[in-house]
Amino acid sequence: MSFDNPIPVRLKEARKKAKLSQKALGVRIGMDESSASPRMNQYEKSKHTPDVRTLKLLADELGVPLSYFFCEDETSAEIACLVAQMTEREKKELILSLIQTKT
């Protein structure tokens, strides 16, 4: 069974949606200007994987939850983003609603 790392795809999608260049995104999260573009390119090409701290900085800058980067399909990624925008109360109501529909 092969497993493709979803992080590069999600990172590129979120960056493009935010209309940021690789360099601009890297600089915004504190990377040196001279290395920001090559480093972000390596993340998007799956040559290197950012550590969780860097992923969290990227998520915050791009306005997506950290979990977004780990979603294996588009639907899950969309759900992760929508749930992240909900209040705790709304999340609890959603959970109850989902439990009720499964039973």
C-alpha positions as CSV (number, residue, x, y, z in Angstrom):
1,M,0.0,0.0,0.0
2,S,1.5,3.3,-1.0
3,F,0.8,6.5,0.8
4,D,1.4,9.9,-0.7
5,N,2.2,12.7,1.6
6,P,-0.7,15.2,1.4
7,I,1.3,18.1,2.8
8,P,3.0,19.3,-0.4
9,V,-0.4,19.4,-2.3
10,R,-2.2,21.1,0.5
11,L,0.5,23.7,1.0
12,K,0.6,24.6,-2.6
13,E,-3.2,24.9,-2.8
14,A,-3.4,27.1,0.3
15,R,-0.6,29.3,-0.9
16,K,-2.1,29.8,-4.3
17,K,-5.5,30.5,-2.8
18,A,-3.8,33.2,-0.6
19,K,-2.2,34.6,-3.8
20,L,1.3,34.4,-2.3
21,S,4.6,33.5,-3.9
22,Q,6.7,30.9,-2.3
23,K,9.2,33.5,-1.3
24,A,6.5,35.9,0.2
25,L,5.0,33.1,2.3
26,G,8.4,32.0,3.5
27,V,9.4,35.5,4.5
28,R,6.1,36.0,6.3
29,I,6.7,33.1,8.6
30,G,10.2,34.3,9.4
31,M,12.5,32.6,6.8
32,D,15.5,34.5,5.5
33,E,14.7,36.2,2.2
34,S,17.5,34.4,0.4
35,S,16.4,31.0,1.4
36,A,12.6,31.4,1.6
37,S,11.7,30.6,-2.0
38,P,14.0,27.5,-2.4
39,R,12.9,26.1,1.0
40,M,9.2,26.5,0.2
41,N,9.8,24.9,-3.2
42,Q,11.4,21.9,-1.5
43,Y,8.3,21.6,0.8
44,E,5.9,21.8,-2.2
45,K,8.0,19.3,-4.2
46,S,8.1,16.9,-1.3
47,K,11.9,17.0,-1.2
48,H,11.7,18.0,2.5
49,T,8.8,18.1,5.0
50,P,8.4,21.0,7.3
51,D,8.4,20.3,11.0
52,V,5.2,20.7,12.9
53,R,6.2,24.2,14.3
54,T,6.8,25.4,10.7
55,L,3.5,23.8,9.5
56,K,1.7,25.7,12.3
57,L,3.2,29.0,11.2
58,L,2.2,28.2,7.6
59,A,-1.3,27.3,8.7
60,D,-1.7,30.5,10.7
61,E,-0.4,32.6,7.9
62,L,-2.6,30.9,5.3
63,G,-5.7,30.9,7.4
64,V,-6.2,27.1,7.5
65,P,-6.1,24.7,10.5
66,L,-3.0,22.6,11.0
67,S,-5.1,19.5,10.3
68,Y,-5.7,20.8,6.8
69,F,-2.3,19.7,5.8
70,F,-2.9,16.1,6.7
71,C,-6.3,15.6,4.9
72,E,-6.0,12.9,2.2
73,D,-8.9,14.2,0.0
74,E,-10.5,17.5,-0.9
75,T,-13.7,16.9,1.0
76,S,-11.9,16.3,4.2
77,A,-9.7,19.4,3.7
78,E,-12.9,21.5,3.1
79,I,-14.5,20.1,6.2
80,A,-11.4,20.8,8.3
81,C,-11.4,24.4,7.2
82,L,-15.2,24.8,7.9
83,V,-15.0,23.2,11.3
84,A,-12.0,25.4,12.3
85,Q,-14.2,28.5,11.7
86,M,-16.9,27.2,14.1
87,T,-17.4,28.1,17.7
88,E,-17.0,25.4,20.4
89,R,-20.7,25.3,20.8
90,E,-21.3,24.9,17.0
91,K,-18.7,22.1,17.0
92,K,-20.5,20.2,19.8
93,E,-23.8,20.7,18.1
94,L,-22.3,19.3,14.8
95,I,-21.0,16.3,16.7
96,L,-24.4,15.6,18.3
97,S,-26.1,16.0,14.9
98,L,-23.6,13.5,13.2
99,I,-24.1,11.0,16.0
100,Q,-27.9,11.2,15.7
101,T,-27.8,10.6,11.9
102,K,-25.6,7.6,12.4
103,T,-27.9,5.9,14.8
